Structure formats: structure tokens, C-alpha cells
Amino acid sequence: MKLVIKLFTIGLLLSTGLLVATILRTVIYFPAPTQVATCADLHQPIDGQSVIDRFRSALQFKTITKAAHDYDTVELKKYIDFIIKNYPAIHSSKFVSYELVNNLSLLYTIQGSDPSLTPYLLCGHLDVVTVELDKWDVDPFAGVIRDGFIYGRGTIDVKNIVMAILESFDYLLKNGFKPKRSFFIAFGHDEEALGLDGAQYLAKAIQAKGVDKLEYLLDEGTIIMNQTFPGVQALVAMVGVTEKGYLTVRLDAKGQVGHSSMAPKETAITTLAKAVSKFESTVHPNMFGSGPEKDLFEAFAPYASFPYNWIYSNLWLFGPIFSRILSTKPSSNGLVRTTSAATIIGGGYKENVCPSSAVAYINHRIHVKQTIEEIVDFDRRLISDDRIALSIHGLPIHPHPISPYDDQSFGYQTIRRSIRQVFNNTAVVPGIMLANTDTRWYKHLTSAIYRFSPSILYTEDTVRFHGHNERISVDNYMKTVNYYHHIIVNSDLKDLADKPLVKDEL
């Protein structure tokens, strides 16, 4: 009995000590965030309607990319002509030179006054994906405004970014802005088909100018989530500091051909089906903590209510349980592992004939701490069937390196600062880009690559990306313009590290 009491006492003390330690960690290391004053809209109200009208006009160009090397050149040229005509301050500035790269991509070179400052790059793309007209509530190429939202293909992917960059820079030039730091603006024309004809050539054009290093690169990417994470009421801006890899594997099964009335124990389709059934979205190992995902959730802690702030502050303890919870939802499962999705399957040609072969395709989005080779080896072990031939289909993309996001990272802090100045008291956290962008073509120019789209969405709105009824609120678009204004102004500073955000600097 004494031993039991002693063990109970020790356990109680340890539990109490652990509880106290976790609470202290929450209070000391994750205090409430500093409030930041919101900037007034830098664009005069009298000009606000013109800003919206130009955006709506841009949405009317059907710059659709269907596949690699297959895009609407006529619409792209019309869109480019529209841009040149509507932003005279940019296209006539002595600080700016612009050129068409590979006929349809736009590259702007902005010459700063201080050659000691390393240039940076702002990216976007002119093209959009196809639409299913009968699934939209409005014409996707009319720029319709309804209930405070602008509808149209490209409103969030990513004519909003292209037009916001142009609006903000044109406004700055009209108001006497003289850049200190040189920078580039690059708009590819086929990002929706891997950027083979656009960004690939833009990167070469930049390097041909003698540029071998960029301070940082900012492209489209992760977004601002609204009421998505438990216990967090604040907006959450996820800045993509890395990008998952892309891999599709093909599975081929051979079978005994013959009449279905004398069927073998398994047909090629049955053999294949057994293999495909193993590829659930959670089959690959949970990698929580090996990439930036742990830092992502810890950054929520100051913005979260109890007990969530306590959990987010102590993922060293709750991590294993928390990561399993993340695995239960498709929207968060991709943060912690390589995902698998069976996307195409085929075999057979007649209902009463056993097929000689069957084929399936499995698409993977590779976790940033894994490699293509590791995934292929894992898949082979998972199938464990010599009757299934596995091969890599198409062009795989390696996961991107993790860009720096500490207090000394000029690019990350510039983006963070700009977000908080425009989207007041928003939680800015390092995120993972689950899809792929044009940034792959610029990796040799900088290790500081960031992917962020200042679009505010609820979880249920994320299906609008490449989906139906794509839209952005009028207020959100105006703030997007304001955000890029801040990006350009803040990038002119020499150093942002540890520099406080104060009202006088807004």
C-alpha cells in the first residue's frame, strides 16, 4: 500500500509539474500579439471605381490554357495590349523597361538608385484554367459584381495579383516614387501548364541581364484563411515557404485473356484493383515536425483561445495526437504527409472478355522532407506484387527547399510586415504550398522563395480555385492592391529584421 501511495504521489507531482511547465511555456513564449494600426486605403476613393473597372475588364479576356503549349494567343495579346494601354506611368517611366519574352510573357525591369541593394522579383501569370459554363451562376468572363463580390475566372487565380501589382506600382510612379532597390515583375502566360513557355523563359531572360542572385521572390500561393483553425478567430495568412513535390506513378497489370464464362481466379482488373485499394490518402507516413508544419501551428498560439493556445504552444507534447487529428481532414492531411490519390483507371474493352491488361494512375503530392525515390520505393513495397509493374508517368517535380522565415529573413519579414499593415492583426504563419507554381523555374536565383495570395477565404470557398463561381470581394481586391503597394515600399528598406511595426511607418 505504501508503495502504491508513493507511486501515486510521484505521478501526481510529475503531472502537476508538467501542467505548470506547459502553462508557463504558453504564457512566456507565446504572449498575445502586438496590435498593429491599420493603414488607410492608399488609393483615393475617387479613383476606387476605376481600379475595380480595370480589374473587371481584365477578367473579360479569355486567356485560357488548356494544356502544355496550348493556349489562346489572341486573347493573351489582347490582354497584354490592355495592360500597356491602361498603365501609362509604368510603360513610360524612365526607371522601367519592359519586354515580351517568348512573345507572350511580360517582363519588367525596374532600376533602383542604390546598386548595393540586391533586387527582388514579383511574379504572377496571365493565363487561367478552363471553365464549365453551365456550372456557373454568372458569365465567368463578364466581371460581374454581385452582393459585394466580383465574379470571374482569374479573380483569385491570379489576375487579382497581376492587376494589383500593376495598379499599386502605377499609382506609386504617378505619385513620385523613385525606387531605391531594383526589382523585376514577371508575368508568365502558361503557368496552368507548368510554365514551359512562360516562366522558364522569363527566368532565363532575368539571368541574361547579369542577375545571379535575388533578395527574394514572391509569387502566388497560400492564402488568408477565415475561421478555419480551431480556437483561432483572427485571420490567418499562410505564407508558403516551401512547395510540395509532384509525382504520378503508373500501375500496369497483366492478365490472362479469354472468355468471361471461363474466367481465371483473378483478371488483370482484379489484380490491379487490389493494388489500387492500398493507396489511401493517409498511407504514407506522418511527417509532422520534420517540415515547417509544427512552426505553422505554434504561430497560431498567441491568437488562439484557451485551451487551443495551450495545445498549440506545446506541440512538443501534443504533437503525436494533434498530427493524427490533422490527418482526418483532406484540407490538413496534406500538411503532414505525402498524399496519394487514384485518379485514372482503365482496362478491358468488352463486357464478356477478360482483359489482357489494366492500368491505373496514382498522383502523389510529396512532403517537403521526402524525395521522389523514397515515394517510388514505398509504393513498390506497399503493392508487394510482382504482377504489377510500376513506372513514373510524366514529369515529376521535386519538393522545394524550405525558404528561411526567421527574424533575419528580409523577404519573409517584408511580406509579413506588409500583410499586417493592410490586414490588421492577422496571424502570419509559415505555410506549405500544396499545389505547384512557376517558382520552380527561379530556384537557381534565390533560396528565399515565398508563395502567398492575399485572398481571404473560408474553408468552403477553397473549392472555387479552378472550380465554379470563382470570386473575390470588392474590399479584398482593394486590399490586395494596397498590399502590393506596401510590398514595393517596404522592399526599398535596407533591413527589416527586428524592426518594430509602428504607426508612424504606415
Secondary structure by P-SEA (a helix, b strand, c coil): caaaaaaaaaaaaaaaaaaaaaaaaaaacccccbbbbbbcccccccaaaaaaaaaaaaaaccccccccccccaaaaaaaaaaaaaacccccccccbbbbbccccbbbbbbbbccccbbbbbbbbbcbbbbbcccccccccccccccccccccccccccaaaaaaaaaaaaaaaaacccccccbbbbbbccccccccccaaaaaaaaaaaccccccccccccbbbbcccccccccbbbbcccbbbbbbbbbbbbbbbbccccccccccaaaaaaaaaaacccccccccccccaaaaaaaaacccccaaaaaaaaccccaaaaaaaaaaacccccccccccccccbbbbbccccccccbbbbbbbbbccccccaaaaaaaaaaaaccccbbbbbcccccccccccccccccaaaaaaaaaaaacccccbbbbbbbccccccccccccccbbbbbbccccccccccccccccccccaaaaaaaaaaaaaaaaaaacccccccccccccc
